[in-house]
Amino acid sequence: MPVTPSAAVVAELAPSGTLRAGINLSNFLLVTGRAANGDPQGIAPDLAGEIAARLGVPLKLMPYENPGKVADAVAEWDVATIGAEPARAKEIAFTPAYLEIESTYLVPPGSKIRSVEEVDRKGVRIAVYGRSAYGLFLARSIKNAELVNAEGLDASWNLFIKEKLDALAGLRPRLVTDVEKLPGARVLDGRFTAVQQAVGTPKARAAGAAFLAQFVEEAKASGLVARLIERHGVRGVNVAAAA
């Protein structure tokens, strides 16, 4: 049965009477368009709308340029849909993932790198959007290669090209389009991580966080997440497994 929020949960998640939902505009898989009034459209806004409907309150979408700015603005929103990462979990309580997005590398023409495992070697320089979920993952997991950080997806591509770096880290769906711009480049098979897209709420809202975790599990099991993926024609993402 659908999980029903208590009055205390509604008050905790929407203290103003409106659910303020932080939306990361740079995730082109989860935000795929704009409504006539300028509001973002896509999987993430729709999921926020489903949460607001369950709470029985109006929804206010609060768009941010990138996930780093969403995380920085935790005091401004009630829920947000961004990748769950330990660095962000210091201030944000995350649900289990509702969907996953594979992350891998693109290598330039003539590269001798053949696998994801070969990238983390001394002398290898990796272009990466540093404040992305996969960038945060690499920051704590890369041991030998050098990460060269950029401020955004397009900026990481430009850095990769301009500095003639050895690899570009990114979401697989983006890299398979980027590779077409550089003849001879390759997207490596496999992955170094799968970004765990989740719903977050400010850390102090324990009852709200528990409700959101139940809601996400229900959304996966009921087929809601799969329907949102299909509704927006998104490819390259997968419904996350049950927690």
N, C-alpha and C positions, 0 to 999 in steps of 0.2 A: 504493500500500500504506500501511496505517496507520503513522505514525511511531512508532518504538519508543524510549523513553528509555533512556539509558545509566545504569549504576549511579551515576555521578557526577552526572547530572542529577537522579535521584531523591533523592540525598543533599542536593543543593543546594536543591531545591524543598520537600523535606519533611525538614528536618534532625532534627526530633523523632520522625520515624517516622509522623507524621500530617500530612496536608495541612490547614493552617489557612486557610480561605477567608473573606475579608472580604466581607460582603454589605451593600449599601446598601438599607435598608428603605424609604426614601422614594421609590424608583423603582417606582411602582405597576404599571408595565408588565413589569418583570423579576422582581418579587416580588409574587405574586398571592394568597398565602394562607399558612396556617400548618398544620403537621402536628400530630398529637395531642400530640407531645412539645414543641411550641412552636417547632420549627425552621421557618425560612422556606421556602416552596415557590414555585416558578416557574422561569422560564428561567435566571436567574442561578444559583440553587442547583443546578439540574440540570446546567448546564454545568460547575460546579465539581466535581460528582460524577463527570462523565465524565473530567475531568482526573485526579482521584484514582484512578479505576479504571485509567486508562492507566498511572499511576505504580505501581499495585499497593499502595496504602497506604490506610488509613482516612481518612475525611473528617470534619473538624470545622468546622461553619459558625459564623462569628463575625459576628453582626449588629450593624450600626451605624445610628444614627438617620438619618444623611444622608451624602452623598458627601464633604463636608468632613471629617467625623469619620473616615470610612474612610481618606482621604488622610493625616490627622494621625496615624493609628495604624499607619503603615507598618511599624513595628518589631514589631507584634503578630501580623501575618498573613504567610502565604507567597505567596498569590495573592489577587487581588481583582478584582471585575467592576464597573468604573466607567468613566465617560466619559474618554477620553484627551484631556488638555489640556496645553499647554506648561507652565503653572504647576505642574501635578502631576508632570510628567516630570522635574523636577529630582531627585526622589527615587525615582521609580517608572519601571521599564522597561515600556513598553506594547507589546502585540502590535498588528498591524493590527486594525481594527474587525471585529467579528463581526456586528454589526447597527447600523443607523442609525435615529435618531428625529428627525423634522423639528421645528424650533423656529420659531415665528412670534410674532405679536402679536395680542392682543385689544384692540379700541378701544371706548370707551363710546358710548352712544346719542348721535347728533348729531355725532359726530366727522367732521371734514373730511379726515382721513387715509384715503387709499384704497389705499395700497400699502406694502409693507415699506420701500421706498426713501424714502418720505416721513417715516418716523419719526425718522430721525437729522437733526433740524433744531433750531436754537436755540429755546428756549422749551418744547420737548417734554420731559415728565418720564415716565420709564419705571419701573414697578414691576418688580422682578426678584429672584429668589432668588439672592443674590450668589455663593454658593459652589457653585452648580450648574455643570455643564459649559457650558451655554448662557450662564449669567451670567458666567463667566470669559471666554468668547468675546466677549461684549458689552463687558466691561471693557477689552479691548485693541483693540476695533474701533470703538466709538461715538466720534465726533469732535465732535458738536455738541449732541446731546440730553443730558439729565441722567439718570443712573441713580440710582434710589432703592432701596437694597438692603433686603431682608427676610431673616429667618432661617427659611426654609422655604417650601414651596409654598403652604400655606394662608395663611401670614403675608403672602406677596406679594399674594394676592388681597385680603385684608383691607386691606392698605395701599393698594392700587389703589382700592378703594371708599371708604375713610375719607378719604383725601387728595384724592380726585377727580383722579387722575392721568390722563395722556393716553394711556397704553398699558400693557398688561401683557404682559411677555415670558414665554413658557413653551413646553412641549412641546405640539405640536398636539393629540395625543390628549386631553390634560388640558383644553386651552382649549375644545375643542368640547363639553365637558360644562359648563365654567364659563359659557360664553356663554348657556346656557339659564337661568341664574340672574339674568340682567340683560337684560330685554326691550329690544330695539333695539340691543344691542351686536353687534359683528361680529368674526369671526376673519378676519384678512387672508389673502388668497391668497399663495402663494409662501412663502419661508422666508428667514430671515437666516443660518441654519446648519442642519446636520444633526448632532446629537450622535453622536459616534463611540464606541459602546459597545465596550470592549476588555477584555482580561485584562491585569492588571498584576502585577508582582513587584518586590520591592526591587531597586534599581538595581544593586547589586553582584553580583547573580546572573546573570551573562552567559550561562552555558550553559543555565540554566533558562529565561531569556528567549528564547533561540533556539529551544528546544524548544516553548515555548508559542506562539511565532509560527507554527511549522510546524503545530502542533496546530490552531490557529484556522483556518488556510488549509484544512486537511483537513476541519475541521468544516463549513465553508461549502460546499466542493466536494462533499462526500459527502451533503449534504442534512440533516445533523444539526441545524444551526441552524434550518432551515426546519421540521423535525419538532418541535423544542422550541416554536417559535412556535405551531404548530398544536395541539400537545398542551395548551397552556395557554390557547388561545383568545384570544390577544393580537392586537389590531388596531392599526394605526398605526405599526408598525415594519417595517423591510425588512432582508433579509439584505444585508450589505455586499458590495460588489464585491470580487473577488479583488485582492490587493495586487500 
